[in-house]
Each structure stands twice: as C-alpha cells, then as structure tokens.
Amino acid sequence: MDKTVGMVGLGIMGSAIARNLVDRGWRVIGFDIDAARRAELALANVTIVNDVGEVARDAPVIMTSLPSPAAVEAVARSIANSGQSPRIVVELSTLAIADKLRFESILKKSGHIALDCPLSGTGAQAKNRDLVVYASGDRDSIARCARLFSDFAKQSADLGAFGNGSRMKFVANHLVAIHNVATAEAMILAERAPMMAERVYEPATMKVSTWKKDMAIIAEFADDIGCATPLFTLTQPVYTEAIAMGLGDQDTAAVFEVLKKTIITDPKPDARNRE
C-alpha cells in the first residue's frame, strides 16, 4: 500500500492522527477550513493543500474527521466531484447512521468506496495512539487499511457491514457517558469526606459540547430500535447543565462542577448532625 494518505479535518483528533502518521513515515496530505489549523500542521510536516479536491487528487486513501453532518456531506460531494479514480474514503467522525449512509451513497455514485470507521478514544488518547478503530464496510478495503490503522491506533476491528462501526461506537459511548457522571459523583462524595481534587478542565480532550452532540445521536439510535436506556437518559441533564454553565468548550470531566453546584445549592444535613 502506498504510504500516502489524505486527512480532511485537522481538529483535535485529525491533527493528532496526522502527526502520528507523519512520525511513522506517511506522507499526509491535509486540509482544514481553519487557516490556523493548516499553518500549525504544516509545521508538523503535513503537506497542506488548498481544498478537498486536491486531497482526492494526491491520496489513494482519504480519512475524514469532521464536526457535523453538513461538513461530512460537503466533503463527500467534493470528493465525488473531483473526477478522480476510485478512492477509499474512511469516515472517522461520530454521526447518525443516516448521515453515514448519505456519505456512502454520494461517494458510491462516483465509484469511490466509503468506510464507516468511528474511533473509540479522546484527543489525548489519539496523541498516544491509544485509539480503537471500529471499521465497517467493504472487507477488502478495510484489510488494505490495516497498516494505516495500526500506525495511529492500538487496535482495529472489522465489524462487517457499513454502519456497524457507528453502532459499536454508540454502545461504547453509552457506557462512557454513564461512567463519566458516575465518576464525578464519586469524586464529589470523596471531596466531602473530605478530599481535594484538581479542578482543571482545559485543554479539553473531548469537549462537553461535542459529547452532547454524540449523546443526542446515541439517544436517537436507541429510540429508533426501541431500546430503553434509563441510566444513559439520567446523565443527559448533567451535560445539558454543564453547557448552560458555560462549560461547553471544556472537557467532559467538567460535569464535576455541575454536581458540585447541585450539592452546594441544595445541601443535605450532615449525617453526623443527625440524632
């Protein structure tokens, strides 16, 4: 496999992946709409180009790490309209199944092969190659990408039909959402024991606002298949309140502040003072 890969989207995840691939001898062709991101990654030896069409021109495999369905669709259309021979396009973002299928459909019409490959892990884990690739789609194309995946992730799994990668990501994030709030609750309890904890939530490895978007996707997925998720549902107001408190751009660990505020606002009598 040619060790040239395209990277569209150089945010927290995309930039970490691109840096790791450069370190392992890959020629990374990168693009992001943010000029600051482009300049930053150029200094890390990523070959920056002017648009998505140029990425498609120069890279046989393209990865996309993007923040919204609209961005993913726009990139798919740019690749489809590039006039290039068939490319493997690896979509790494967390999106609804319908958005992934739209991405696949747009590319398929132009002869390209789309893979649904969301990632398990945060931006901090991405820096350390501590990611898992939930790969799904064409089996041969996934096999062709095995070496690519191994150079930025600790593990990858072929989960079968396109869309199964996202389904697995929803299950994983469902657990993370619950455990994150449970950990914050335990820390509050420990602090009141008392214990002191360092309350620093920047730089974010996963922003509360991005996580809230992911949770909405998971909730819709569970509703579509008729699956009740009572514990997951109970965590959602905590993340909503974090955003209302202006913590949207901070790390998801900031839910600690929501629970702490709740305890201070509505304190219960100290058990030690009870008769």
Disulfide bonds with the S-S distance in Angstrom:
none
